[in-house]
Amino acid sequence: MSVFKRISQVFQQKANAALDKVEDPTQALDLSYQKMLENLQQVRRSIADVVTSQKRLEAQKAQLSSQFEKLQGQARQALQQNQEDVARLALERAKGIQGQIEALQPQIDQLKTQSAALEDTGRKLQTKIETFRTQRETMKAQYTAAKASTEAVENLSGLSEHMTDVNLMLDRAQDKINKYQARSAALGELSDSGVLDSLTLGSGGSDDIERALSAGRSGQGIDLELEKMKAELGMGASAPQEALAAPANQAIESAPATPTNNIYIRIAGEEIYSVPMSIKPSLDALDDEMEKAINQMDEAAFSACATNLTHLITTIGKVVPPGQIVSSDLVVPSKDMSISEAKQLLEIE
């Protein structure tokens, strides 16, 4: 089979599938009924045309018969007047007219036969139309009932397209609820443990100092107990407290300070930016719009969101120097990324 034939078959298959999907049986039945009525009307017009032709030929035959009778009378009158030549001429004309009359009679008989056949066809078609009309109403009622029953069962079982969309929306909403509930619980535990106290404005420094002083007092009590035990065992005095504390102080001074009011965002395929925490509401709003565009496969809306997101990050944020190694808190799509690439990045099927 050639390539063109295969392509033609593929297009025919697609067209048949599309037509079968949009075809409405009730409309098809109405169209068939309308076509049958048009055929019956055409038969009736044909009967009228045939009968009209028959009547015209019969009128023509009657006219020729009248001329034939007239010529016959003229021939008799000429013979009575001893005008034989005139009588002969009249008889010759009468004979020609008689031939025309004889030729018209088969045509008239044929038209009568055609008219009778058309009338019989019309009666049969009329009967068929009446039967089809009853079947059409019955089939339309059955189709409507079956369609309504199917839609009701699909809605009840959640198999319809509308209910599928609703179920998916409910699943996404439940996932978000679970995510926010888990985050709320985690933040509550962290808040109770005091880990998040350092993020509180105006009170973070005093809380850190208080915890450091408490840890120092606890460490001093342990060191005193340790020195007492070493003296009882004869192991000698331990190293001065300042020597033990020095490495810890050096480690604290050498550790890089990570600002708690900044987040690191990498644009896919580009640099990492340090942006202030204050833009997080804007990031969340763009994230919701981008998720909606991905779910709806709206490339234009997705591209607009990616462009706005890139512009926001590059305008407000600062590029992290190449030599500085940081861990990205977020990775966002670039402005030239498509939805399919974004799904691969997000591992969405």
PAZA-265684 format. One line per 10 residues: number of its first residue (from 1); their letters; for each residue x, y, z of C-alpha. Coordinates in Angstrom, 3 decimals. Layout:
<pts>
NUM> A> X Y Z ~ ... $
</pts>
This chain:
<pts>
1> MSVFKRISQV> 0.000 0.000 0.000 ~ 1.367 3.425 -0.976 ~ 2.043 6.196 1.524 ~ -0.676 8.397 0.031 ~ -3.295 5.638 0.385 ~ -2.274 5.055 3.990 ~ -2.488 8.787 4.731 ~ -5.896 8.896 3.026 ~ -7.127 6.009 5.177 ~ -5.853 7.707 8.326 $
11> FQQKANAALD> -7.740 10.897 7.458 ~ -10.883 8.908 6.699 ~ -10.615 7.122 10.036 ~ -10.164 10.416 11.881 ~ -13.074 11.985 9.974 ~ -15.362 9.029 10.675 ~ -14.461 9.104 14.360 ~ -15.132 12.859 14.542 ~ -18.457 12.548 12.688 ~ -19.554 9.634 14.855 $
21> KVEDPTQALD> -18.795 11.696 17.955 ~ -20.858 14.740 16.893 ~ -23.660 12.905 15.046 ~ -27.064 13.156 16.721 ~ -29.368 10.194 15.888 ~ -32.509 12.286 16.411 ~ -31.331 14.835 13.862 ~ -30.392 12.032 11.451 ~ -33.901 10.556 11.766 ~ -35.505 13.956 11.153 $
31> LSYQKMLENL> -33.329 14.465 8.085 ~ -34.251 11.031 6.688 ~ -37.954 11.761 7.229 ~ -37.566 15.098 5.463 ~ -35.843 13.410 2.513 ~ -38.663 10.869 2.214 ~ -41.250 13.657 2.175 ~ -39.280 15.403 -0.562 ~ -39.190 12.165 -2.597 ~ -42.963 11.781 -2.232 $
41> QQVRRSIADV> -43.460 15.349 -3.383 ~ -41.228 14.686 -6.384 ~ -43.302 11.598 -7.293 ~ -46.481 13.653 -7.111 ~ -44.993 16.313 -9.386 ~ -43.942 13.596 -11.835 ~ -47.492 12.175 -11.845 ~ -48.858 15.641 -12.573 ~ -46.389 16.111 -15.451 ~ -47.234 12.729 -16.988 $
51> VTSQKRLEAQ> -50.996 13.313 -16.764 ~ -50.521 16.769 -18.273 ~ -48.632 15.293 -21.232 ~ -51.332 12.622 -21.614 ~ -54.095 15.230 -21.728 ~ -52.220 17.270 -24.323 ~ -51.832 14.241 -26.602 ~ -55.510 13.344 -26.166 ~ -56.494 16.909 -27.090 ~ -54.213 16.765 -30.128 $
61> KAQLSSQFEK> -55.803 13.420 -31.156 ~ -59.299 14.875 -30.813 ~ -58.316 17.831 -32.985 ~ -56.882 15.532 -35.674 ~ -59.988 13.322 -35.557 ~ -62.131 16.420 -36.146 ~ -60.005 17.365 -39.177 ~ -60.231 13.762 -40.440 ~ -64.029 13.822 -40.258 ~ -64.122 17.181 -41.985 $
71> LQGQARQALQ> -61.948 15.983 -44.899 ~ -64.095 12.854 -45.253 ~ -67.185 15.036 -45.578 ~ -65.463 17.323 -48.088 ~ -64.499 14.292 -50.237 ~ -68.132 13.087 -50.307 ~ -69.358 16.549 -51.206 ~ -66.807 16.807 -54.081 ~ -67.916 13.458 -55.522 ~ -71.545 14.597 -55.428 $
81> QNQEDVARLA> -70.457 17.640 -57.496 ~ -68.499 15.413 -59.922 ~ -65.164 16.955 -58.714 ~ -63.180 13.776 -58.428 ~ -59.787 15.539 -58.230 ~ -60.903 17.557 -55.224 ~ -62.287 14.435 -53.591 ~ -59.001 12.618 -54.143 ~ -57.020 15.496 -52.592 ~ -59.306 15.519 -49.548 $
91> LERAKGIQGQ> -58.951 11.765 -49.092 ~ -55.142 11.983 -49.340 ~ -55.059 14.606 -46.573 ~ -57.472 12.558 -44.486 ~ -55.218 9.531 -44.831 ~ -52.180 11.533 -43.580 ~ -54.161 12.742 -40.602 ~ -55.307 9.190 -39.879 ~ -51.625 8.112 -39.719 ~ -50.913 10.846 -37.146 $
101> IEALQPQIDQ> -53.924 9.724 -35.085 ~ -52.710 6.128 -35.115 ~ -49.187 7.273 -34.058 ~ -50.566 9.272 -31.105 ~ -52.567 6.428 -29.603 ~ -49.489 4.315 -28.413 ~ -47.975 7.402 -26.819 ~ -51.195 8.098 -24.959 ~ -51.369 4.494 -23.767 ~ -47.720 4.636 -22.601 $
111> LKTQSAALED> -48.364 7.807 -20.608 ~ -51.401 6.178 -18.993 ~ -49.214 3.231 -17.967 ~ -46.530 5.548 -16.539 ~ -49.120 7.545 -14.646 ~ -50.598 4.399 -13.099 ~ -47.123 3.161 -12.091 ~ -46.242 6.492 -10.515 ~ -49.503 6.570 -8.608 ~ -48.801 3.071 -7.261 $
121> TGRKLQTKIE> -45.254 4.142 -6.278 ~ -46.644 7.201 -4.541 ~ -49.117 5.106 -2.527 ~ -46.351 2.704 -1.443 ~ -44.041 5.594 -0.530 ~ -46.846 7.235 1.443 ~ -47.367 4.028 3.417 ~ -43.638 3.710 4.065 ~ -43.445 7.296 5.250 ~ -46.279 6.762 7.706 $
131> TFRTQRETMK> -44.543 3.663 9.084 ~ -41.183 5.454 9.301 ~ -42.753 8.402 11.104 ~ -44.022 6.095 13.844 ~ -40.638 4.362 14.094 ~ -38.873 7.737 14.163 ~ -40.864 8.984 17.136 ~ -40.300 5.705 18.980 ~ -36.532 5.693 18.303 ~ -36.176 9.346 19.287 $
141> AQYTAAKAST> -37.924 8.656 22.578 ~ -35.733 5.592 23.196 ~ -32.549 7.535 22.367 ~ -33.491 10.446 24.627 ~ -34.302 8.097 27.505 ~ -31.096 6.063 27.017 ~ -28.972 9.219 26.820 ~ -30.550 10.700 29.952 ~ -30.100 7.415 31.817 ~ -26.448 7.166 30.737 $
151> EAVENLSGLS> -25.686 10.731 31.786 ~ -27.393 10.179 35.126 ~ -25.388 7.006 35.791 ~ -22.135 8.723 34.723 ~ -22.811 11.644 37.035 ~ -23.742 9.279 39.849 ~ -20.600 7.177 39.377 ~ -18.340 10.164 38.678 ~ -17.422 8.971 35.159 ~ -18.711 12.014 33.266 $
161> EHMTDVNLML> -16.271 14.664 32.066 ~ -17.844 17.311 34.300 ~ -17.723 15.129 37.381 ~ -14.156 14.073 36.511 ~ -13.111 17.744 36.473 ~ -14.938 18.301 39.760 ~ -13.263 15.269 41.355 ~ -9.838 16.394 40.164 ~ -10.483 19.867 41.548 ~ -11.543 18.383 44.867 $
171> DRAQDKINKY> -8.425 16.194 44.938 ~ -6.187 19.209 44.281 ~ -8.019 21.203 46.941 ~ -7.635 18.351 49.426 ~ -3.905 18.101 48.625 ~ -3.493 21.817 49.281 ~ -5.476 21.556 52.495 ~ -3.284 18.666 53.658 ~ -0.143 20.574 52.706 ~ -1.176 23.705 54.593 $
181> QARSAALGEL> -2.357 21.679 57.581 ~ 0.989 19.876 57.728 ~ 2.851 23.177 57.392 ~ 0.691 24.765 60.074 ~ 1.373 21.845 62.419 ~ 5.111 21.998 61.719 ~ 5.236 25.750 62.305 ~ 3.277 25.281 65.512 ~ 5.774 22.711 66.799 ~ 8.731 24.905 65.821 $
191> SDSGVLDSLT> 7.124 27.899 67.466 ~ 6.525 25.938 70.674 ~ 10.133 24.711 70.685 ~ 11.462 28.271 70.296 ~ 13.287 27.612 67.028 ~ 11.340 30.335 65.246 ~ 11.849 32.902 67.991 ~ 14.944 34.231 66.191 ~ 12.726 35.250 63.272 ~ 10.588 37.445 65.521 $
201> LGSGGSDDIE> 11.349 41.113 64.953 ~ 12.663 42.991 67.977 ~ 13.133 39.963 70.221 ~ 15.431 37.589 68.322 ~ 18.707 38.873 69.827 ~ 17.653 38.603 73.459 ~ 16.336 35.038 72.953 ~ 19.632 33.887 71.421 ~ 21.642 35.453 74.238 ~ 19.418 33.922 76.882 $
211> RALSAGRSGQ> 19.795 30.451 75.358 ~ 23.585 30.914 75.107 ~ 23.785 31.990 78.778 ~ 21.669 29.016 79.854 ~ 23.861 26.645 77.877 ~ 26.963 28.257 79.403 ~ 25.646 27.866 82.948 ~ 24.800 24.216 82.290 ~ 28.248 23.620 80.756 ~ 29.992 25.242 83.730 $
221> GIDLELEKMK> 28.174 22.906 86.168 ~ 29.249 19.845 84.144 ~ 32.867 21.118 83.965 ~ 32.985 21.561 87.754 ~ 31.736 18.013 88.302 ~ 34.296 16.725 85.771 ~ 37.179 18.546 87.519 ~ 36.069 17.188 90.892 ~ 36.037 13.599 89.597 ~ 39.494 14.010 88.019 $
231> AELGMGASAP> 40.885 15.336 91.338 ~ 39.481 12.357 93.224 ~ 41.017 9.944 90.690 ~ 44.340 11.739 90.716 ~ 44.251 12.589 87.002 ~ 45.328 16.158 87.517 ~ 43.759 19.429 86.537 ~ 42.110 19.776 83.211 ~ 42.888 22.344 80.576 ~ 41.829 25.905 81.351 $
241> QEALAAPANQ> 38.242 26.768 80.536 ~ 39.416 29.465 78.155 ~ 41.313 26.878 76.055 ~ 38.214 24.721 75.790 ~ 36.075 27.667 74.789 ~ 38.494 29.036 72.194 ~ 37.796 26.582 69.374 ~ 34.072 27.031 69.808 ~ 34.426 30.817 69.583 ~ 36.622 30.472 66.503 $
251> AIESAPATPT> 34.047 28.171 64.866 ~ 31.313 30.672 65.539 ~ 33.365 33.503 64.043 ~ 34.374 31.457 60.950 ~ 30.830 30.265 60.165 ~ 29.247 32.398 57.402 ~ 26.271 34.395 58.512 ~ 23.159 33.430 56.528 ~ 20.559 36.192 56.468 ~ 17.198 34.948 57.600 $
261> NNIYIRIAGE> 15.295 37.646 55.599 ~ 16.542 36.503 52.141 ~ 15.814 33.443 49.971 ~ 17.851 32.010 47.091 ~ 16.006 31.403 43.791 ~ 17.513 29.792 40.702 ~ 16.023 30.557 37.281 ~ 16.181 27.303 35.274 ~ 19.258 27.369 33.048 ~ 20.424 30.725 34.518 $
271> EIYSVPMSIK> 21.960 32.246 37.678 ~ 20.924 32.095 41.322 ~ 19.442 35.279 42.792 ~ 19.240 36.412 46.391 ~ 15.872 38.070 46.885 ~ 14.223 39.530 50.000 ~ 11.596 37.494 51.813 ~ 9.102 40.356 51.294 ~ 8.376 39.259 47.699 ~ 7.062 35.852 48.813 $
281> PSLDALDDEM> 3.352 36.915 48.505 ~ 4.019 37.975 44.915 ~ 5.802 34.672 44.250 ~ 2.863 32.733 45.695 ~ 0.391 34.635 43.494 ~ 2.452 33.977 40.342 ~ 2.824 30.337 41.385 ~ -0.979 29.942 41.561 ~ -1.413 31.568 38.138 ~ 1.305 29.356 36.628 $
291> EKAINQMDEA> -0.260 26.191 38.089 ~ -3.622 27.201 36.574 ~ -2.006 27.804 33.166 ~ -0.292 24.381 33.301 ~ -3.537 22.606 34.203 ~ -5.360 24.358 31.339 ~ -2.416 23.927 28.890 ~ -2.544 27.695 28.204 ~ 0.864 28.468 26.657 ~ 0.181 32.231 26.429 $
301> AFSACATNLT> -0.773 32.558 30.097 ~ 2.150 30.346 31.142 ~ 4.632 32.429 29.106 ~ 3.249 35.655 30.607 ~ 3.599 34.257 34.135 ~ 7.170 33.072 33.467 ~ 8.114 36.482 32.015 ~ 6.635 38.357 34.996 ~ 8.313 35.966 37.414 ~ 11.741 36.384 35.769 $
311> HLITTIGKVV> 11.335 40.168 35.662 ~ 10.366 40.275 39.362 ~ 13.349 38.162 40.448 ~ 15.957 39.904 38.254 ~ 14.679 43.385 39.180 ~ 14.500 42.978 42.948 ~ 17.097 40.262 43.539 ~ 20.889 40.217 43.285 ~ 22.923 37.654 41.390 ~ 24.886 35.323 43.671 $
321> PPGQIVSSDL> 28.612 35.498 42.754 ~ 29.900 32.343 40.967 ~ 32.434 31.646 43.719 ~ 29.832 31.613 46.468 ~ 28.224 28.187 46.984 ~ 24.627 28.365 48.185 ~ 21.660 26.011 48.115 ~ 18.666 27.138 46.060 ~ 15.454 27.482 48.029 ~ 13.362 27.607 44.829 $
331> VVPSKDMSIS> 13.852 26.763 41.153 ~ 11.521 28.610 38.757 ~ 10.956 28.227 34.973 ~ 12.706 30.594 32.607 ~ 10.681 32.971 30.430 ~ 11.361 30.951 27.240 ~ 10.341 27.572 28.763 ~ 7.281 25.721 27.424 ~ 4.611 23.931 29.454 ~ 5.909 20.501 28.447 $
341> EAKQLLEIE> 9.431 21.445 29.587 ~ 8.014 22.807 32.829 ~ 6.153 19.534 33.421 ~ 9.399 17.607 32.905 ~ 11.120 19.955 35.337 ~ 8.325 19.477 37.886 ~ 8.054 15.736 37.080 ~ 4.376 16.085 36.173 ~ 2.922 13.475 33.808 $
</pts>
